[in-house]
């Protein structure tokens, strides 16, 4: 007997119906259910990281369910599928060895450090860019001064300079700069000064604090956890440890084909997923969220029966 294939709309409704379940399920991981007070947290406790991560994961899934299924498009659907997959890798590794809960903490610190290092490098590039446009401003003004008509009216005196500044601003607007709007108000030279004297020290202080946290991690985390680290985090390798490398290979093959501006994504008539592929990924997301909810239900904080 042939079974009716579940449509995309039905999968969407099933996914959206999980929102309230996810919300309820997250609560015991985040607060004491009797008092409503936030649970205590020790950053060197694997158990606390497990509980904290499950709580955050369930909240994040609720946000994804709430915000990403009102309309479906290829890039968004693949991004959600990949996110849910990667989340499941972490939680399955937690089940395999509690040491991965502290590896999670290490990855959090290192991700923050990379962010601030990248920010610092960008701020120095911004300073050089702002100084370059400050010099361009000066060059344009210097070229105008000798040609100012001595009889020009006072009300029109600033027009050539404003035109020159607009020319420089138009050139600057074609550059990627996070301080461009501020520089138009403060001036390029002064904005460069502000970035160097105010923004740079703040980022350097954050990096120094993170480095201290990494040193503390190395001192306090036991050797059996450090043996799990083994180099840079790689999703395929960790998916293999979690037992779902086949999911990684399938999802990432689609992601590489459609999420990146590769020849395969540009030189093709298929810019979007076909309907059967949409249904496949919707089903994957639904089943994966159910799997994560079931793992959450098996945790000691949770008294709710598994979904399946």
Residue pairs with C-beta under 8 A, 6 or more apart in sequence:
5 279
6 279
6 283
7 279
8 72
8 275
8 278
8 279
8 282
11 279
11 282
11 283
11 286
12 69
12 72
12 282
14 286
15 65
15 69
15 282
15 285
15 286
15 289
16 65
16 66
16 69
18 61
18 65
18 286
18 289
18 290
18 293
19 62
19 65
19 66
21 293
21 307
22 58
22 59
22 61
22 62
22 65
22 289
22 293
23 58
23 62
24 304
25 58
25 293
25 296
25 297
25 302
25 304
26 55
26 58
26 59
26 62
27 33
28 301
28 302
28 303
29 39
29 51
29 52
29 54
29 55
29 58
29 296
29 299
29 301
29 302
30 38
30 39
30 55
30 59
31 37
31 38
31 39
32 38
32 39
39 51
40 48
41 48
41 52
42 48
43 49
43 105
44 102
44 220
44 221
46 98
46 99
46 101
46 102
46 225
47 98
47 101
49 101
49 102
49 104
49 105
50 94
50 98
50 101
50 299
51 299
51 301
53 90
53 91
53 94
53 101
53 104
54 91
54 296
54 299
54 301
57 87
57 90
57 91
57 292
57 296
58 292
58 293
58 296
60 87
61 84
61 87
61 289
61 292
64 80
64 83
64 84
65 289
68 76
68 80
72 278
72 282
73 272
74 258
74 271
74 272
74 273
75 258
75 259
77 273
77 278
77 281
77 282
77 285
78 251
78 254
78 255
78 258
78 259
78 273
78 281
79 259
80 285
81 251
81 281
81 284
81 285
81 288
82 251
82 252
82 255
84 284
84 285
84 288
84 289
84 292
85 239
85 244
85 247
85 248
85 251
85 288
86 235
87 292
88 242
88 244
88 288
88 291
88 292
89 235
89 238
89 239
89 242
89 244
89 248
90 100
90 104
91 292
91 295
91 296
92 242
92 243
92 244
92 295
93 100
93 103
93 238
93 241
93 242
94 100
94 101
94 104
95 295
96 241
96 242
97 228
99 224
99 225
99 228
100 228
102 221
102 225
103 225
103 228
103 229
105 217
106 217
106 221
106 229
107 233
109 210
109 213
109 214
109 217
110 214
112 210
113 207
113 210
113 211
113 214
116 203
116 206
116 207
116 210
117 207
119 203
120 200
120 203
120 204
120 207
122 178
123 195
123 199
123 200
123 203
124 200
126 177
126 178
126 179
126 192
126 195
127 192
127 195
127 196
127 200
129 172
129 175
129 177
130 177
130 179
130 183
130 188
130 189
130 191
130 192
130 195
131 188
131 189
131 192
133 168
133 171
133 172
133 183
133 188
134 187
134 188
134 189
134 192
136 168
136 171
137 164
137 165
137 168
137 187
137 188
137 189
140 164
140 165
140 167
140 168
141 161
141 164
143 164
144 160
144 161
144 164
148 157
148 160
168 188
169 184
172 180
172 183
172 188
173 180
177 183
179 191
179 195
182 191
182 194
183 191
183 192
186 194
235 248
235 252
236 245
236 248
236 249
236 252
239 245
239 247
239 248
240 248
251 284
254 273
254 277
254 281
256 262
256 264
257 264
257 265
258 265
258 271
258 273
259 265
265 271
273 281
290 307
290 308
293 306
293 307
294 306
294 307
294 308
296 302
297 304
297 305
297 306
297 307
298 306
